[in-house]
Amino acid sequence: MDFVSRMLKVYQQLVEKTKSTPGALVENNKFCLSVHFRCVDEKKWSELARQVKSVLKEYPKLRLTQGRKLLEIRPTIKWDKGKALEFLLESLGEF
């Protein structure tokens, strides 16, 4: 299964798993997934995190990070803005 297909499958599982949590929103950003909990009752945050982690157990090549009232699911590759810039410069023959 390729990366995009895997992320779509995880997205679908997260939507299904979190639909019982009012206010939870799962967003597919193609290369990462976001589970927003800004509109979720604070008492339900831990349960939502458990739901997300239960889906990710099947996908060891994905990692869970936390942002401002959201959980992000990303690949476990070492990638940041600097590496992206280096990649682009090398691709353009400027590095």
C-alpha positions in Angstrom: 0.0 0.0 0.0 1.4 3.4 -0.9 1.7 6.3 1.5 -1.3 8.3 0.3 -3.6 5.1 0.3 -2.4 4.3 3.9 -3.1 7.9 5.1 -6.6 7.7 3.5 -7.3 4.4 5.3 -6.1 5.8 8.6 -8.3 8.9 8.0 -11.3 6.8 7.4 -10.6 4.8 10.6 -10.2 7.9 12.6 -13.4 9.4 11.3 -15.3 6.2 12.3 -13.6 5.9 15.7 -14.1 9.6 16.7 -17.7 10.1 15.4 -18.9 9.2 18.9 -17.1 12.3 20.3 -19.2 15.5 19.7 -17.1 18.3 18.4 -14.1 16.2 17.1 -13.1 16.9 13.6 -10.7 14.8 11.5 -8.9 16.6 8.7 -7.0 14.9 5.8 -4.1 17.1 4.7 -2.9 14.4 2.4 0.6 14.2 4.0 -0.6 14.4 7.6 -3.9 14.0 9.4 -5.2 16.4 12.1 -7.7 15.5 14.8 -9.1 18.8 16.1 -10.6 18.9 19.6 -11.2 22.6 20.1 -14.9 22.0 20.2 -14.8 18.9 22.3 -15.8 19.0 26.0 -12.5 19.1 28.0 -13.6 16.0 30.0 -13.6 14.0 26.8 -10.0 14.9 25.6 -8.4 11.9 27.2 -10.9 9.5 25.7 -10.4 11.1 22.2 -6.6 10.7 22.5 -7.1 7.0 23.4 -9.3 6.5 20.4 -6.7 8.1 18.1 -3.9 6.0 19.7 -5.9 2.8 19.3 -6.1 3.4 15.5 -2.4 4.2 15.3 -1.3 0.9 17.0 -1.6 -0.7 13.6 0.6 1.8 11.9 4.1 1.9 13.4 5.5 4.1 10.6 3.2 7.0 11.7 3.8 9.2 14.8 1.4 11.2 16.9 2.2 14.8 17.8 0.2 17.5 19.6 -0.4 21.0 18.5 -2.9 23.7 19.7 -6.0 21.7 20.5 -5.2 19.2 17.8 -3.5 15.9 17.4 -1.4 15.4 14.3 -0.5 12.1 12.6 2.6 12.3 10.5 5.1 9.9 8.9 8.1 9.0 11.0 10.5 10.6 8.5 12.9 13.3 9.5 11.6 16.3 7.6 11.4 20.0 8.4 11.5 23.3 6.6 15.2 23.3 6.3 15.3 19.8 4.7 12.5 20.8 2.4 14.5 23.9 1.3 17.6 21.7 0.7 15.5 19.3 -1.3 14.1 22.1 -3.5 17.5 23.7 -4.0 19.1 20.4 -5.0 16.2 19.6 -7.3 16.7 23.0 -9.0 20.4 22.5 -9.2 21.1 25.5 -7.0 22.8 23.7 -4.1 
